[in-house]
């Protein structure tokens, strides 16, 4: 029986994890799966045939150490999924510049290397908006993500200057569709569409993650969403075992908020066929055990 490691973090308390729904279907295909912490530097990655990055939901706090772990896996005999090339490309949200240069619609973004109040404030005029969203280029789970009006920006400028001192970050207009319509996620396994969900924030919030009170529902994407997601998948620099394309309605079109290729929740609980779809893609890539 072949061995597969699902790369995780040490403590998943407070998170919603659905990867165990894959364990039995993979076992039926001859694969033994175990969760392994990326923090454990004693692991012999060569003991595994494949290492799939899954719930490493603290990597953004230790990005350098995380990339060193991925490099060790890449240097071993194990196959890393997604590929090291994809993970390196995806770890900073500056990949959005790359897909935008290929004609993919994204949320308008101001890219800054360190906090400057005047430069950030200029976003209100640049985007003709009343509220801005500020977040690090390397981030996950809405960590250090702020939605601020002019007064709030001024009031939090000292804190923001500390958080983003020498840290690359992005400034975007707050888009009302986040709360009025929600954010769509489309899931692809080996380039094949699997399922889609709509994520909406809790009343009074703008963060759509379950950990922040967001709610989820399965949806059937329309042709416009599927076309945008298909073009986005074609823009990737390498094939992806798994990918989550997050879309938002903005100025009469769907734009890409993020492409999640490192540790997205794939919400296997939201679609009865999703676990089988993933396992089929996995076996297609790596064979039966």
Secondary structure, DSSP 8 states (H G I E B T S, - for coil): -EEEEEEE-S--TTS---GGGGHHHHHHTTEEEEEEETT-TT--GGG-SEEEEEE-TTGGGGHHHHHHHHHHHHHSSSEEES-HHHHHHHSSTTHHHHHHHTT--B--EEEESS--HHHHHHHHHHHT-S-EEEEESS--TTTT-EEE-HHHHHHTHHHHHHHTTT--EEEEE--THHHHT-EEEEEEETTEEEEEEEEE--TT----SGGGT-EEEE----HHHHHHHHHHHHTSSS--SEEEEEEEEETTEEEEEEEE-SS----GGG-TTHHHHHHHHHHHHH---
